Amino acid sequence: MRKVVAILALAVPLFGASAQAQPATAPAANQLTVEDIWKSPSLAGPTLSRSGKYLAATAPFKGRMNLLVMDMETRKGNLLTAFDDYDVINVAWVGDDRLIFSLGQANSPTGAGQFDGGGLFVVGRDGSGARRLAPTVRETRQRNQYVYRSLSLHRTIPGNTDEVIAEGNQTSADSVDLYRLNLNTGRTTLLTSGRPADLTIEWMLDSKLVPRVVVAGVKDEITRVVYYRKGEGSPWEEIARYSRDKGAVFVPLAFESDNKTLQIATNRDRDTMAIYRYDPETKKVGEMIASHPRFDMGADSQGDRVAGVLVEGETDRVLGYQVNGDKPETVWTDEGRAKTQAMLDAALPGMVNTFRRTPDGKRLLVTSFSDQKSTRWYLLDEQKRTLEEVGASRPWLDGKLVEQRPFRYKTRDGLEITGYYFLPKGYKQGDKLPTIVHIHGGPSVRADRFGSGFGFIEGQLFASRGYAVVVPNFRITPGIGSKVYTAGFGTIGRQMSEDHEDALKWAVEQGFADPKRACISGASYGGYASLQAMVKTPDLFKCAVAGLAVADLVYQNTSLDTDYVSSPAAVDFWKAIIGVQDLKSQLVRDISPVNNATKVKGAVFLYAGQDDIRVPIDQIIRMDKALKAAGNPAKAFVIKEKEGHGFGRLENNIDLYTQVLKFLDEQIGK
């Protein structure tokens, strides 16, 4: 297979080079810098239009990722947006001439999220016809409204370039419905009248675009109920019910081509979620289609979708299956795509290679990445058997990254949990290194994955400075089986924290971690975990880097400053994680670090975004005051204005991590 040289890379600086901050100091040869690891990608999320003639992506401009469109024949592009306070996310084509997108925060410890962004926007390929279809969270809160009426893309409609199917809570604040949304007028037509319940969460359409399956919550419980109907106008009936904290889970994924048989994910009689056929008429689970012994497929144990069924966009035909294992894996049941996969893997060895065919079937966009090589995108011409590189994400990282190594550790009560670790280049067996245990956000989010996430970013940066970095999952992390997930309920600040301790113990036993030079770090829940570690085991970790940190579990789950508190279901879920019915319980106060600053012995580094509405800054300010009152003030408290749940601006991340590296060097460095 012949490889064609990059083309789009020549055009990308037109859209973003001027917006990048310059390095503070000249880096050593092949040395990973703070600028390198945090600089916005040259290109992100490219997607081809229906015909494949145009490519949409996001690129850096004004310090944020903004929307651009390129003509694939002329290689000329236009920048369509100029946001300086949000990143453009969730970009999708509607035909060849229009795009729809939302706004959010790309750099977040729990994965790219909407937070005070959201909204829904449409714009023409040439920049004309721009329209806001739904307001952002920030606009809603500025009107002193705390119930956000959302609207987002559910799917496009084959052959229709004027309308899409959108989902949101426009009709009822506590329930998601589907709407036919006119992109020209912004008007919506309700498609899900007569739904079988309130608190609806997720809808599934058949190939005729008829709503046939819906998942709903139950008031004052963390239960979900699945309803099904034979066709439009038929009565709804309950086909499954499950709890999000225990027992078997049942998640509908897709209709098969007969429009009757469902493919579902369930963990009935097994640990990990597997994909089965299901007959909704007889309510019988049929044959298992796809499974993995260690990782969930299709959905996780809390009922949320994960990699699983691969469906053709225009026809909804099932083509194959994916799993987010230690590395992402794909198996195609479609013979043609299986041959294409084999061809790609031979041409791009050692890489994770995925591809998507344009709806007209004429072009394929290939995504290729690894833990040590930046993501690159290619156009594949199957007839000519050529790959043409059309763009690279962060090519300046190539040659500067280390291996992201998967591992498994056992907790003191017998759970086996996955994770990753990073060792510096040139590490020699037997060397004991200063070690950082990095805890992902959530906590019920699988936030740090192969080649991405805060754990990957911080792991690479810290390893480049001579540190060993351990990035463990822990109980309540979804996606790695029900035993690990369900064991987390009622354990935050207790057994959940013991998992972080056991991950360090594993690293010490492997021989590379120096137990006398260990620090814990993280953001969001990871920030909480870092503070709680300093309270619970003050002699284990010498220091903590706590970002965007929950410090007061009562405030976090009762204050309207927090973006999810207006949702009773979200608060109920947090109560289950804590293990209480009443947030006024003494236990909640006891496991809130803000109330235990006197127990902290080691050094603490704090950081926060001034405008964070996921973890409001007030509790972190109070944590800082509590440490001062206890006679052990934080070594640094970095606050950045116009930043939220994660820092979006390069200059802010450069300043933050320059200070973090100095802090680590002073506390546990050589």
Order of alpha helices (4+ residues) and beta strands (2+ residues): beta-alpha-alpha-beta-beta-beta-beta-beta-beta-beta-beta-alpha-beta-beta-beta-beta-beta-beta-beta-beta-beta-beta-beta-beta-beta-beta-beta-alpha-beta-beta-beta-beta-beta-beta-beta-alpha-beta-alpha-alpha-beta-alpha-beta-alpha-alpha-alpha-beta-alpha-beta-alpha
